[in-house]
Amino acid sequence: MPEDLPQLRIMQQLGRTYRALQMAFDAKIGQPMPRWRILVMLRRRGEMSQKELACALRVDPASLTRQLKTIERLGWVRRRNDEADNRLTNVVLTPAGVGVVEETMPRRLAFFERVLADFSHDDLARLGALLDQLEQRVREELA
């Protein structure tokens, strides 16, 4: 039966693992992972256009806009039209947003250290390489 294919079982496990990661991250960190990724990217890179942010995070622009509206209501980001190109909307962390990232970062680090504690450096390198390869193949399917 197709359900018995090891490839299918692995892909299903990957999906379950990712959903579990998102739920645990939200519970332990206090931020949904999609929101957190936006905050961290803006903290690292500074002001960016929504288009650049969507590309950097590899997310759908419409879902990014929905997330940004929520984060903006929280007072953690500010959006404004680009002065050089009115077609672009720029996004920047507010001082409150910077504070959220700085305050949350230690919990994030501790969370990942706990979750990955039993993995050796070699295990992590191999897992990373396999996930990179899988992501590349999936992206090729999109082309």
C-alpha positions as CSV (number, residue, x, y, z in Angstrom):
1,M,0.0,0.0,0.0
2,P,1.2,3.6,-0.7
3,E,0.9,4.4,3.1
4,D,3.7,1.9,3.7
5,L,6.2,3.8,1.6
6,P,9.1,4.9,3.7
7,Q,9.3,8.2,1.7
8,L,5.6,8.9,2.6
9,R,6.2,8.1,6.3
10,I,9.2,10.4,6.4
11,M,7.3,13.3,4.9
12,Q,4.4,12.8,7.3
13,Q,6.8,12.7,10.2
14,L,8.4,15.9,9.0
15,G,5.0,17.6,8.9
16,R,4.1,16.3,12.4
17,T,7.5,17.4,13.8
18,Y,7.2,20.9,12.3
19,R,3.7,21.3,13.8
20,A,4.9,20.1,17.2
21,L,7.8,22.5,17.0
22,Q,5.5,25.4,16.2
23,M,3.2,24.6,19.1
24,A,6.1,24.1,21.6
25,F,7.8,27.2,20.4
26,D,4.7,29.3,20.9
27,A,4.1,27.8,24.4
28,K,7.7,28.2,25.6
29,I,8.7,31.4,23.9
30,G,5.4,33.2,24.0
31,Q,5.4,34.1,20.3
32,P,4.1,32.2,17.3
33,M,7.0,31.2,15.2
34,P,5.9,33.1,12.0
35,R,5.7,36.3,14.0
36,W,9.0,35.6,15.7
37,R,10.8,35.0,12.4
38,I,9.6,38.5,11.2
39,L,10.8,40.2,14.4
40,V,14.2,38.6,14.3
41,M,14.8,39.3,10.6
42,L,14.0,43.0,11.2
43,R,16.2,43.1,14.3
44,R,19.1,41.6,12.2
45,R,18.7,43.6,9.0
46,G,17.0,46.8,10.1
47,E,14.3,48.5,8.0
48,M,13.3,46.5,5.0
49,S,10.6,46.6,2.3
50,Q,7.8,44.1,2.7
51,K,8.8,42.6,-0.6
52,E,12.4,42.1,0.7
53,L,11.1,40.7,3.9
54,A,8.8,38.2,2.2
55,C,11.7,37.0,0.0
56,A,14.2,36.8,2.9
57,L,11.7,34.7,4.9
58,R,10.4,32.8,1.9
59,V,6.8,33.5,2.8
60,D,3.8,34.5,0.8
61,P,3.4,38.3,0.7
62,A,-0.3,38.1,1.7
63,S,0.4,36.1,4.8
64,L,3.3,38.4,5.7
65,T,0.9,41.4,5.4
66,R,-1.5,39.7,7.8
67,Q,1.3,39.0,10.3
68,L,2.6,42.5,10.0
69,K,-0.9,44.0,10.7
70,T,-1.0,42.0,13.9
71,I,2.5,43.0,14.9
72,E,1.8,46.6,14.1
73,R,-1.3,46.6,16.3
74,L,0.9,45.3,19.1
75,G,3.2,48.4,18.5
76,W,6.2,46.3,17.7
77,V,6.7,47.4,14.0
78,R,6.0,50.5,12.0
79,R,5.1,50.5,8.3
80,R,5.4,53.4,5.9
81,N,5.7,54.1,2.2
82,D,9.2,54.1,0.8
83,E,10.3,57.7,0.2
84,A,12.2,56.7,-3.0
85,D,9.5,54.3,-4.4
86,N,5.9,54.9,-3.3
87,R,5.0,51.4,-4.5
88,L,7.0,49.8,-1.7
89,T,6.0,49.6,2.0
90,N,8.9,49.6,4.4
91,V,8.8,47.9,7.8
92,V,11.0,48.7,10.9
93,L,11.0,47.5,14.5
94,T,9.8,50.1,17.0
95,P,11.8,50.4,20.3
96,A,9.1,48.2,21.9
97,G,9.7,45.6,19.2
98,V,13.4,45.7,19.8
99,G,12.7,45.2,23.5
100,V,10.5,42.1,22.7
101,V,13.2,40.5,20.6
102,E,16.0,41.3,23.2
103,E,13.8,40.0,26.1
104,T,12.8,36.9,24.3
105,M,16.1,35.9,22.7
106,P,17.4,34.0,25.9
107,R,14.2,31.9,26.1
108,R,14.6,31.1,22.4
109,L,18.2,30.0,22.8
110,A,17.4,27.9,25.9
111,F,14.4,26.2,24.1
112,F,16.6,25.1,21.2
113,E,19.4,24.0,23.5
114,R,16.9,21.8,25.4
115,V,15.2,20.4,22.2
116,L,18.6,19.6,20.5
117,A,20.5,18.6,23.7
118,D,20.9,14.9,22.7
119,F,22.2,15.6,19.2
120,S,26.0,15.7,18.6
121,H,27.6,18.3,16.4
122,D,27.9,15.7,13.6
123,D,24.2,14.7,14.0
124,L,23.2,18.3,13.6
125,A,25.5,18.8,10.6
126,R,24.1,15.7,8.9
127,L,20.5,16.6,9.7
128,G,21.0,20.1,8.4
129,A,22.6,18.8,5.2
130,L,19.7,16.3,4.6
131,L,17.1,19.0,5.2
132,D,18.9,21.3,2.8
133,Q,18.8,18.6,0.2
134,L,15.2,17.9,0.8
135,E,14.3,21.6,0.6
136,Q,16.1,21.9,-2.7
137,R,14.3,19.0,-4.2
138,V,10.9,20.3,-3.1
139,R,11.8,23.8,-4.5
140,E,12.7,22.1,-7.8
141,E,9.2,20.6,-7.9
142,L,7.8,24.1,-7.8
143,A,9.8,25.2,-10.8
